[in-house]
Amino acid sequence: MGSLSGFLHRPLTAAAAVAVTAVSADLTNRLPHPKSSDPPSLTKPSITTSSNSAEGSKSWVPRVSVSNLSNLSSAWRFPLSVPNSSLHSTPNFLFGSLSASVTSPPVLLSLYQSANLAKHAQRAEFTSSTPSEVLYRWHSPDTEAHVVSGNPDCLSEKSRTVVVLLGWLGAKQRHLKRYADWYTSRGFHAVTFTFPMADIISYQLGGKAEQQLDLLVNHLASWVGEEHGKNLVFHTFSNTGWLTYGVLLEKFQKQDPSLTERIKGCIVDSAPVAAPDPQVWASGFSAAFLKKQSIATKGLLNSNDSGVEVLVGTQTAVEPKPAVAEAALLVVLEKFFEVVLNLPPVNRRLSDVLDRLSLEQPKCPQLYIYSSADRVIPVKSVESFIEDQRRAGHEVRACDFVSSPHVDHFRNHPSLYTSQLTAFLEDCVLAPCKGSAPP
């Protein structure tokens, strides 16, 4: 990895200043008016499955200006949880080695600290030193897995396979547990890996997150090497999980290239974007900051005959609008990432990881799960990447969930989601044992 050492301090500070300056020229056009009319209709396929979503936010900030964007706590009332951590550096596992003296970008830090906390007790949930914030956890197969496995002859093959779940930005272990439980109930091992927000924003060279990532690589390599026939499957979520997968592939290649041959399948949920995109990064961080209050958690709206907007139905689909405060946050973050992602060392490091994911994927089947309603990852980016992978000769499957929000397809459409996973695993991972089973 290339070193960014101390010289990043001034560029990142300058990036923050540029972001604030740029907002003054762009904020008026980008913020929705509180009394604006209904969102314009969009032509979408008919939606036959229901989707659950919380009611959109109705909050309104009376006066939003450049002068108060750096101290939004007086105007915003989103109940954000702020990590109890010193925020002072940039993620090393993507951007290369950073000096511990690198100061966190002021705008991003200010935005993250601006929340008016509803419950101070929530701070402990984000402290990676607590037991609830272990960065990765191993889940053993359910002892009753043969009951739901569907094919007892493949139970041994499943027990020699571990599914590595790489979480989205801001995901916690409890968010990935439902996915791990589904895999273990069917006889697979599962590993859940997450980066707490504190570790994403304040990343220390040689810190816990970096150590856990190396420990995960060593653990997987050791487990696979214990016995012939042990395999890996990766299940990634959003851009954070996707980029983490790219870094793991890089580490596998350096440590033991044969490890990539043990990867028998890759499932990509709500990703990818093949190039560094400021709008995508802004949307991802905004969704992670605002959580349930974010527009990214809302699926497609539909207008029924009475003119009432609903989240279920087969009428004309419409896009919900973000609240004014979220629109302001998106403007600032997008301007910030327009500068940061174009810094040569940052852009080069990200491009290296993304090129590996685009051009050097393991020779294993791929399943892409995405949605036309995703407000973070553009559907065109996903479908373009899928076509590129097919042209490169990879076996690729894909399913557009149409109406469900970003990384929320399992909750909104559990039957369809699990049927896609089941078919993929049986055809791609369990094919050898199925072929050898007696008729």
Beta strands, then each sheet from edge to edge (+ up, - down):
strand 1: 41-42
strand 2: 136-139
strand 3: 161-166
strand 4: 189-193
strand 5: 231-237
strand 6: 263-269
strand 7: 301-303
strand 8: 309-310
strand 9: 316-318
strand 10: 366-370
strand 11: 396-400
sheet 1: 1+ 9- 7+ 8-
sheet 2: 2+ 4- 3- 5- 6- 10- 11-
end
